[in-house]
């Protein structure tokens, strides 16, 4: 999630819990602590371009690191001797603010190693995008009114608002996954694994991705009152066996491919526009076809054989097209195949047939 939202969440939780003891210091402490886990962003190496993605959302985001992170976040506030008499509430505010960071990141797409060092599982619930204007605005309004009025309830109301928003996103995702299953079934595709990704700043429009027979199928699903969908594109996944002979002969390349595949949850495909790039196939610059946002390119003959390729500078959200999709006015959308209906109520199953390999939790 973006830094502003992390700061607002940490500040809101700390203000609600500790402002009677700390006054306005509570939200300031919580805001700083909510940002601190992303300090690992600065862990980089020119000799190892994959180091940063390997440590991103790892140890600083883990549950086990929260006590250490809380203490580090509290330390600057305890330098002054007269502030040390409040060391317990200061430490509590910092720890609460720090603890919000990993959980919020786990609600997004990229995966967060919450259980490190006991497990390398990357927890990603795919409910929220990393930039969610409405989510951020709810927190901002709650905190501003709480601090200005020296009250806790507006911030608590903001926290309740984002919980409701996240719950709505999870429910819409479950409906979209049911629609995905209907689409795959109509195509006669056995689903080996599947994901459902939110699109920028909303809970209505989703990017459906599933694997069948070594091919990645990507579609758009609109989860309004009645679900509709738009057929997308396909691309062949590129497992380790897809490496060239020269790439497989280089141990460093093989190791780095495995590191990148772990980061991308093994959704790896060659970029159609440049097959030398192994891209993270979970995300695309285009809504119509696969254009990786980032990936790797290997040069087996070089001393440093791995090149990190980043296309994020070209990531432009077509707001007009997105708005048309959200309003249900975009061309190409139609009802689910075969007349399948997913009810717009909480009795929807949100699940696929047992044994189809659909992953709904990460």
Secondary structure, 3 states (H helix, E strand, C coil): CCHHHHHHHHHHHHHHHHHHHHCCHHHHHHHHHHHHHHHHHHCCCCCCCCHHHHHCCCHHHCHHHHHHHHHHHHHHHHCCHHHHHHHHHHHHHHHHHHHHHHHHHHCCCCCECCCCCCCCCCECCCCCCCCCHHHHHHHHHHHHHHHHCCCCHHHHHHHHHHHHHHHHHHHHHHHHHHHHHHHHHHHCCCCCEEEEEECCCCCCEEEEEEEECCEEEEEEEECCCCCEEEEEEEEEECCHHHCCHHHHCCHHHHHHHHHHHHHCCCCEEEECCEEEEEEECCCCCCCCCCCCCEEEEECCCCCCCEEEEECHHHCCCCHHHHHHHHCCCCCCCEECHHHCCCCCCCCCCCCCCCCCCCCCCC
